[in-house]
Amino acid sequence: MTTWPDLAVLELLVAVAETGSIGAAAAAVGTGQPSASRSLLRLERRTGVTLLQRTPSGTVLTAQGALVVDWARDLLAAAARFSDAQRTLVSGRSAVTVAASMTIAEYLLPRWLVPLRTAHPDVEVALVAANSTEVARAVRGGEADIGFVEDGRVPSGLHSTVVASDRLVVVVAPGHPWARRRRLPVTASELAATALLVREARSGTRVALEDALRQHGLAVRPALELTTSTAVRIAALSAQSPAVLSELAVAGLLASGELVEVRVDGVDLTRELRAVWTGSRRPTGMVASVLAAAV
């Protein structure tokens, strides 16, 4: 009787290879570190091969472990294709769930999904909008097939690729004193010392702002934290505080003069927008199709 490999522990092994530690890999696949350590030890005993070398600075693959990880990626990709096909067989239709951070979901994903629907009219596409942290969690947990995040850092346990770039802008209402500073840009220190209208903690927009100020040893000082770009935009129109948002979210209001962009000196507010997924390093099936539509 054939003994089939345990896909869950192979997924864990791949996560160890990608994160460099059992603890981070356990978090990536949604289990505890003690349970993950026991599972990996059982795998080593079952195969009779030492797969991991545990050191004080982390966990690395042995040569045999690297080979098993390569095989495991192929096997996990095949399992994902099988699951997709099984869902299609049951429903009679193919389906893909896309999770996207708020800005991407509102301003970019619609234009990406139109050609996807044209190329695959029989595919049901479900969209989940959340902040970048929640998107990564949904993809790791299997609740979404592919995700799009605004955080330039690669979420642990996931494959990723850059699909677009974006720029954060500081905006104020026309009556704000900063609106009249045409030739004198705001400095990093001024920006950090000013109470700002910002997105909530762990959103991609907030993380990008925090990272940009951290480069100068500074931190964000929120006047108000809001969970959508629309809410921040409305607050900026009616409040005396500056707001920090994606350029995508305020382009129309800047063009109409309802908001004014403030130049900021020495602070890099550009960021990468990434697609993230699990399984094979090279996506397959509808995940590959969604990615192709976005790139």
C-alpha positions in Angstrom: 0.0 0.0 0.0 1.4 3.4 -1.0 2.0 5.9 1.8 1.2 9.3 0.4 3.1 12.4 1.7 1.5 14.8 4.1 0.8 18.0 2.1 0.4 20.1 5.2 3.9 19.2 6.5 5.4 19.7 3.1 3.8 23.2 3.0 5.4 23.8 6.4 8.8 22.7 5.1 8.5 25.1 2.1 7.6 27.9 4.5 10.7 27.2 6.6 12.8 27.4 3.5 11.3 30.8 2.6 11.2 32.4 6.1 14.4 30.9 7.6 12.8 29.9 10.9 10.3 27.3 12.2 8.5 29.9 14.2 7.9 32.2 11.2 6.9 29.2 9.1 4.4 28.0 11.7 2.8 31.5 11.8 2.7 31.5 8.0 0.7 28.3 7.8 -1.4 29.0 10.8 -0.1 26.6 13.4 2.0 26.8 16.6 5.7 26.4 16.8 5.8 23.3 19.0 3.4 21.5 16.7 5.4 22.6 13.7 8.7 21.3 15.2 7.1 17.9 16.0 5.7 17.6 12.5 9.1 18.4 10.9 10.8 15.9 13.2 8.3 13.2 12.2 8.9 14.0 8.5 12.6 13.5 9.0 12.1 10.2 10.8 9.7 9.0 8.2 12.0 9.8 5.3 15.2 8.9 7.1 16.8 12.1 5.9 18.0 15.1 7.8 16.1 18.0 6.1 16.9 20.9 8.4 19.9 22.2 10.2 18.9 24.1 13.4 21.3 26.9 14.4 21.1 29.7 17.1 20.5 32.2 14.2 17.7 30.2 12.5 16.9 27.1 10.5 18.5 26.3 7.2 17.9 23.5 4.7 20.4 20.7 4.3 21.3 19.7 0.7 18.8 16.9 0.9 16.2 19.3 2.4 16.6 21.7 -0.5 15.9 18.9 -2.9 12.8 17.8 -1.0 11.6 21.4 -1.0 11.9 21.6 -4.8 9.8 18.4 -5.1 7.4 19.7 -2.5 6.7 22.9 -4.4 5.8 20.9 -7.5 3.6 18.6 -5.5 1.8 21.5 -3.7 1.2 23.2 -7.1 -0.3 20.0 -8.5 -2.5 19.7 -5.4 -3.7 23.3 -5.9 -4.6 22.5 -9.5 -6.4 19.4 -8.3 -8.4 21.4 -5.8 -9.3 24.0 -8.4 -10.4 21.3 -10.8 -12.5 19.6 -8.1 -14.3 22.9 -7.3 -15.0 23.4 -11.0 -16.4 19.8 -11.3 -18.7 20.4 -8.3 -19.9 23.8 -9.3 -19.7 23.5 -13.1 -17.8 26.8 -13.1 -14.3 27.8 -12.3 -13.9 30.3 -9.5 -11.1 32.5 -8.1 -11.1 34.6 -5.0 -9.0 37.8 -5.1 -8.2 39.7 -1.9 -6.9 43.2 -2.3 -5.9 46.1 -0.1 -8.4 49.0 -0.1 -6.6 51.3 -2.5 -5.8 48.6 -5.0 -9.4 47.2 -4.8 -10.9 50.6 -5.4 -8.6 52.2 -8.0 -6.7 49.4 -9.8 -8.4 46.1 -9.6 -11.5 47.0 -11.7 -9.3 47.8 -14.7 -7.4 44.5 -14.2 -10.5 42.4 -13.9 -12.2 43.6 -17.0 -9.7 41.9 -19.4 -9.6 38.9 -17.1 -13.4 38.5 -17.5 -13.1 39.0 -21.2 -10.5 36.3 -21.5 -12.3 33.9 -19.1 -16.1 34.6 -19.2 -17.0 31.4 -17.4 -14.8 32.1 -14.4 -16.5 33.5 -11.2 -14.4 36.1 -9.6 -15.0 37.0 -5.9 -13.3 40.1 -4.5 -12.4 40.6 -0.9 -11.3 44.1 0.1 -9.2 44.5 3.4 -6.1 46.2 4.6 -2.7 44.7 3.5 -2.2 42.7 6.7 -5.6 41.1 6.4 -5.0 40.3 2.7 -1.8 38.5 3.5 -3.5 36.5 6.2 -6.4 35.5 3.9 -4.0 34.2 1.3 -1.9 32.3 3.8 -5.1 30.8 5.3 -6.5 29.7 1.9 -9.4 32.1 2.0 -8.1 33.9 -1.1 -6.3 32.4 -4.1 -4.2 35.5 -4.7 -3.8 38.9 -3.0 -2.6 42.4 -3.8 -1.0 44.4 -1.0 0.4 47.9 -0.7 3.2 47.1 1.7 6.5 46.9 -0.2 7.8 44.2 2.1 7.2 40.6 1.2 4.8 39.0 3.7 6.3 36.0 5.3 5.4 32.6 3.9 4.2 34.0 0.6 5.5 34.3 -2.9 5.3 37.8 -4.4 6.0 40.0 -7.4 5.8 43.7 -8.0 2.8 44.6 -10.2 2.8 48.4 -10.0 4.1 51.4 -8.1 2.3 54.1 -6.2 3.1 57.4 -4.5 1.7 58.8 -1.3 0.9 62.5 -1.3 0.4 65.0 1.5 -2.8 67.0 0.8 -4.6 69.9 2.5 -7.7 72.0 2.0 -7.1 75.2 0.1 -7.4 77.3 3.2 -4.7 75.5 5.1 -1.4 77.4 5.7 0.6 74.7 3.9 -1.4 75.2 0.7 0.3 78.6 0.3 3.8 77.1 0.6 4.5 76.9 -3.1 8.3 77.3 -2.9 9.0 76.1 0.6 8.5 72.4 1.0 7.5 70.7 4.2 10.4 69.0 5.9 10.4 65.4 7.3 10.6 66.9 10.9 7.6 69.2 10.2 5.6 66.3 8.8 6.3 64.1 11.8 5.5 67.0 14.3 2.1 67.6 12.6 -1.1 65.8 13.5 -2.1 64.0 10.3 -5.2 62.4 9.0 -4.1 58.8 8.2 -5.3 55.3 7.5 -5.5 52.8 10.3 -2.5 50.9 11.7 -1.3 48.0 9.6 -2.9 49.3 6.4 -0.5 49.5 3.5 -0.8 53.3 3.2 0.0 53.7 6.9 2.9 51.2 6.9 4.5 53.0 3.9 4.2 56.4 5.7 5.7 54.9 8.9 8.6 53.3 7.0 9.3 56.6 5.1 9.5 58.6 8.4 11.4 55.9 10.2 14.3 56.4 7.7 14.7 59.8 9.4 14.3 58.5 12.9 10.8 59.9 13.1 7.3 58.6 13.7 3.7 59.4 12.6 1.5 61.6 14.8 -2.1 60.8 14.0 -4.8 63.4 14.3 -7.4 60.9 13.2 -7.2 57.3 12.1 -9.7 56.1 9.5 -10.3 52.8 7.8 -10.9 53.8 4.2 -9.3 56.3 1.8 -12.7 57.8 1.2 -13.1 58.6 4.9 -9.6 60.2 5.0 -10.4 62.2 1.8 -13.7 63.5 3.2 -12.0 64.5 6.5 -9.3 66.3 4.6 -11.9 68.4 2.8 -13.5 69.5 6.0 -10.7 69.5 8.5 -7.7 71.7 9.3 -5.3 68.8 9.4 -3.2 67.5 6.5 -3.9 64.0 5.1 -1.6 61.4 3.6 -3.1 59.2 0.9 -2.3 57.4 -2.3 -2.1 59.7 -5.3 -4.7 57.4 -6.9 -7.2 58.3 -4.2 -7.0 62.1 -4.6 -6.2 62.6 -8.2 -9.7 64.0 -9.0 -9.7 66.3 -6.0 -6.3 67.7 -6.9 -7.3 68.3 -10.5 -10.5 70.2 -9.3 -8.5 72.2 -6.7 -10.6 70.9 -3.8 -7.4 69.6 -2.3 -3.9 70.9 -2.7 -0.8 68.7 -2.8 2.0 69.8 -0.4 5.6 69.2 -1.5 7.6 67.3 1.1 11.4 67.5 1.1 13.7 64.5 1.5 11.0 61.9 2.3 10.5 59.1 -0.2 6.8 58.4 -0.3 6.9 56.0 -3.3 6.0 52.4 -2.7 5.7 49.0 -4.5 2.3 47.3 -5.0 2.7 43.5 -4.9 0.8 40.4 -5.8 1.1 37.5 -3.2 0.2 33.9 -3.4 1.0 30.5 -1.9 2.1 27.1 -3.3 4.4 27.0 -6.3 6.8 29.9 -6.8 5.5 30.2 -10.3 1.7 30.5 -10.1 -0.5 28.3 -12.1 -4.2 28.2 -13.3 -6.4 31.1 -12.6 -3.9 32.6 -10.2 -1.5 32.9 -13.1 -4.3 34.5 -15.2 -5.1 37.1 -12.5 -1.5 37.9 -12.2 -1.0 38.3 -15.9 -4.0 40.7 -16.0 -2.4 42.9 -13.3 1.2 43.0 -14.6 
